[in-house]
């Protein structure tokens, strides 16, 4: 392109010079311009022109060509010094992306992007991703260094980029608790003398040693960092010294910790250091220094502006808008957090040192209250007094707690409401409902927006049975404080009592969203679904409850009951058995397991459960009868006979036991049959006489019979659950069939031939078959099966 332009110029059109002036060896021909001495042209001396200029074309003046002048400009051409009439400018020359310099720039940009992505991922809590990005940035940076070496531009190494890569990598290792790798990376930075101020990173290394509980090495690195921090960075030195003091506390070297904390409190006092200093003095038992340290803690400046600046002024709308904007901004929130931290430290320190600085707890607390009243935390004095009363409660000194709280009856409304709330709760716990109600009213009148006072009032109404009014107070407490979980839970219970089950379920579901791991809330939800006849949902929520309390036997038993009602016997057995394993003394669970084995024809396994029930309730004859029945059903008649004899010794008036003794003795051909038959007649006669006395209304007939007669009449004294159990027992295969005695030669009556019915066995009993139906199987009791 440049060559073509050159051809278009006048220089390219000029003919070659073929003649020279005489007398000059190699001098160029002078131009016909006004520059230099005037030399007569060859044409003026009559010398013929040897140039090859075309005829009719004027020779351009090349000396002023760059200024935009030409011979044609004098002939009417428009003035265009910038050459805009020639068309658009030529396109810019494209960069060569394959050049080493361009590759290095792109690689640097990529490394910076990876560092930024790593930091952003770490701030979001994605620690693994942040570490991967940091490692990739390290790999890219090493490639960058090699490319610089190959391009012979090692003098232009970006040290800041290398430092950033290594520091970010070490930070991500530490965040992922890969402490060994983090320490190695920090060592690489610290040992490199080209990095300025790298010695400060020894603070980070000391922090890692602190996390590893390597306290001596942490102290060493903290002190090395202190030596390398200049006096210009005073705040940094104070923070490192604070860390040194904390490490000394961890090591139990309280005197060294006190030295560090005292230096900090003299140079730049802060709340955390003041509180730690009090802890050290408390550990050493120095009363006077505890008092001085508490006073120093109260004197620490908070650096918070006056609260009056947030009060809205009605006369200036512009100022009011500004106040509304800053009332809850980030700076305001930070001030509130700092103030809350100061109050927490002061309250905790007062509770800690109060019993130690004086001869008694009360005297020490009073001194702390007086010191607080003379400080900038005047409003904390009343809170300290209430905490004093709560401490009395923890010490089981209820009288002193009540007296302390009663002192607030004439104080300002907020404090008075808090004290009355605590008094109401105390009297409620002592079941003094009248006093509790009185102080609940005082608390509400003092501060209508106190959710705890409203909850106490609602609890009192709930106890007295006024559920509608209790629900109103619970709802008012929630309106004042939507996070009052006590009010929400009790409101659900109130709706449950009012049979408003859907509203109760709504309350507990809301509460579950707040308290995700509350087992009580999950149980209430499951119970409500069970009442609403939704067993599927009830089972699902009980399964969630099992994940929270996996060893709760009652929950496992409830799951077994629900599966039993659904007809899933295998699942029911699994949960009942787990419940029995965790709590083997639950009578209902033992009953269910025993009956389950009887239903599945494993009577031998049922014996162990009824034996345990007999140990738990030795006065209940039904367990002994159940054991004997299991032996009889399994064909072990001798063991059954021995068991019935033992039952007869303990309960001589039990009719069922005597009936089976008569039957078994007859079947086995024993001589005791007549003796037991005589006793049976006497017991039955006595039973008839008692029934006649009851019918006649005799007072003597109303008195309770003996243990044996009571067990004989267990059908009259059991619950509906027991009736269902008896019905279920009677529905078992073979239970309603009359007991048939076997001959002396064939005793094994438990065998059932699968190929066909048995041949009718000889009837050896002395009585008629119809009479055998009356007592074919003993009644095991009316409550052997669960609901």
C-alpha positions, 0 to 999 in steps of 0.5 A: 500500500505504501509502495503504491502511494509512493508511485502516485506522488510526483517523485514517482513520476519524475524521470531519472537524472541522466546528466550532471553538471560539469565539474562535479563528481557526484553531486546531485542536481540542484532543485529549481527552488528558492532554497540555497544559492541561485544557480541558473537553470540549464534551459536558460543557458541554452542547454537542451533539456534532457528530462522526460517530462510529458508535454502539457503536464506541470511539474508539482512543487514537492517542497510544499506538498505536505501543507496541502497545496498543489498546482491544481489548487489554484485552478478552482479546487476546494480547500481540503487540508485534511484530505476528507474528500478522499473517502473514509480512513483506512481500517486500523491495523488488527492486534496480533493476539499471538504475540507473547506480550498479548498472551501474558496480558490475557493470562494476568487478566484470567488470574485476577478473575479467578481470585475474585471468583474465589473470594466471592464464593468464600463470602457465599459460604461455598468453601470447596468451590472457593478453594478450587478457584484459588488452586486454579489461580495458582496454576495459571500464575505459575504458567504466567511466570514461565511465559515471562521467563521464555519471553525474556521479560522476567524484570516485569514480574508482577509481585502483587499478583503472586502475593494475591494468589498465594495469600488467597490460597492460604486463606481458602486452605484455612477456611476449609480446615486444611491447616497444614497446607495453609501453614505451608503456603503462609511460609512461602509468603513469609520467607520471600523477602521480595514481599513487603510487610509479609511478616504480618501474616504471622498473625494468621499463622498464629491463629491457625496454631490457636485453632489447633490448640498448639498454644505455645507456638501461637504465642511465639508467632503472635510475638514475632508478628508484634515485633514486625508491626510498627508503632504507626499501626497501634490498633493492630498491635492492640488486637494482637496483644488481645489475642495473646491474652486469650491464649494465656487464658487458654493455657491457664497463665492468668498472671501473663494474661492480666499483664496483656489486658492491663496494658490494653486497658491503659492504652486503648480500653475496649469492652471485650478486653475489660470483660476478659480482665474481670474473668482473670481476676475472678480466676485468681480470686482478687476481690479488690481488682475485680471491683476496679476492673468492673469500674473500668468496664463501666467506663469504656466509651461506647462511641455511640451518638445520643439517642435524641438525634433519632427523635422526630421533630414535627416542625421540620419535615426535611429533618424528619425525612432524614431521621426516618432514613437513618433510624434503622440503617446499618450504622444504627444497627451497628450501634445497637449491637455494640450497646447490646454487647456492652449490656451483656458483658456488664450483666454477666460480669455482675452475676459472676463477681457478685458472690465473690466481692462481698461476704454475701451474694446480696451485698455483692449484687447491691454494690454492682447495682450502685456502680451501674447507677453512677455510670452511663448504663443507668437503665441497667440497674433495674435489670440487674435487680430483676436478675438478682431475683431470678438468681434467688429463684435458682437458689430455691430462695422463693421468699427473697425472690418475691420480696425483691420483685415486689420492690418494683411495684412503685417503679416505672411502668416497664420495670414494674411490668417485668417484675409483675410478670415474674411474680405472676409466673412464680405464683402460677407455679406454686398453684396460687392462681388468685395471686398469679391472676392479680400480678398478671393484671398488674403487669398488663396494666403497666405494659399492655404490649408485654407478650409475657404478661399476656401469656401468663394471663391466658395461662391462668384463664386456660387453667380455670377452663375459660378457653375462649378468653384464653385464646383472645389473650394468646392472640393479643400476645402474638399480635404484639410479638409474632415470635412469642413461641409460648403463646403460639404453642398454648394457643394451639392447645387451647384450640384443641380443647375447643375442638377447633382442630383445624385452627390448632393444626394451623398454629402448630404448623406455623410453630414448626416453621419456627422451631424445626427440631421441637419434638413437642410440636411435631408430636402435637401435629401427629396427634391432631392428624390422628384425631382428624382420622388421617392415619397416613399423615399421623404416621409421617409426622411420627416418623419425623418425631422418631428421627428427633427422639429415636429412643422414645418408647411411647412414640414407638408404641404409638406408631405400632398402634397406628399400624395395627389399626391399619392392619399392618401387623408386621410393621406394628410388631416391629415398632412395639418390639422396639418400644419394648426394647427401650422400655420393657415395663410398659404393660400395654406393649407387653400385652400386645406382644403377648397376644400377637404371639398367641395369634401367630401360634407361638405360645412359647414366646408369649410366655416370657412377656406374660411372665414379665407382666406378672413381675410388674403386677404380681397382684393381677391374676390374669397374667398368671392365667395367661401363662398357664393358658400358653402352656396348655395351648402348646400341649405342655399340660404338666407345666400348665397344671403346676402353674394352675396349682401355684395360682390357686395357692396365691388366689384360692377363690379364683373360679377360672383357676379351679375350673381348669384344675378340675378339668386337667386333673380329670383328664390326667386321672389325678386324685385331686380332682374331687378336692378341687371340685368341692372347692369350686362348688364352695367358691361358686356358692359364695359368688352367688351369695354375693350377687344376691346381696348386691341385688338386694341393696345390702351394704355388706354386699357392696364391699369389695371381695377378696383378690381372688373373687375380684379376679374372677369378676374382672369382666365387671371392672375393666375398661372398654379397651379390656372388652375389646381385648376379650373380644379379640381373644375370643375371635382367635382360632380355637378359643371358643371351642370347648376344652376336650380332655384327652385319654390317658394314652393320648395327651398331645391334643395340640396336633392338627392333621393337615390331611383331614379332620381328626377322629373324634376323641373319646369323651372321658369327662364326667360332665355333659358337653354343654357344661364344658362350653361354659368354661372351655378356655379361661378368660385371660382378662378384658384388657390384653389387647391394645386399642 
